[in-house]
């Protein structure tokens, strides 16, 4: 049985969940955009306090590794590393899309014979996406996809697929003509969905090197070009 602090900051949601033996016992979340840096340590402290333990009582710290927001990932990973260094406990990484799919699957109203496609917005008409079956087996690996009316045609021709996440609305715009495409509009990522995955990795001793671990960005960060008044 492990006590694991789970941190999710890869998307617009800032979420921290404390899990014992894969079950969430305390959780703090915010859906306020760009609030991660302000709230992350407060949330970590709050869930530990609510569980009646100290940070030293943790067995590991798990972090959502991406893909997702470059800034959000940096905040989450640096926070997780900081705790691991401070309390000398292992670091676990959990794929962001896999955790999202795990959350989609737990929705009892979703049919078991469907495929699940969690999506994260990646600017313009691009999304980060992956496909899983109801047993969380990866059907199609994580990739950056420019969505158009032909996207995922082969999978949609033979499978009913549920799309969810903040990248799904742009997909809905162009795939609404597909009879096998369904959209779960109320879905949000959560650190709670990481709990069973991080517990499994802990039992397998599947840990990251705290010093050298980097998030899974999938794409290089492209900074905006600053505009100087009077110059073009």
Secondary structure, 3 states (H helix, E strand, C coil): CCEEEEEECCCCCEEEEEEECCEEEEEEEECCCCCHHHHHHHHHHHHHHHCCCCHHHCCEEEEECCCCCHHHHHHHHHHHHHHHHHHCCEEEEECHHHHHHHHHHCCCCCCCCCEEEEEEECCCCEEEEEEECCCCCEEEEEEEEECCCCCCHHHHHHCCEEEECCCHHHHHHHHCCCCCEEEECCCCCCHHHHHHHHHHHHHCCCCECCCCCCCCCCCCCCCCCCCCCCCC
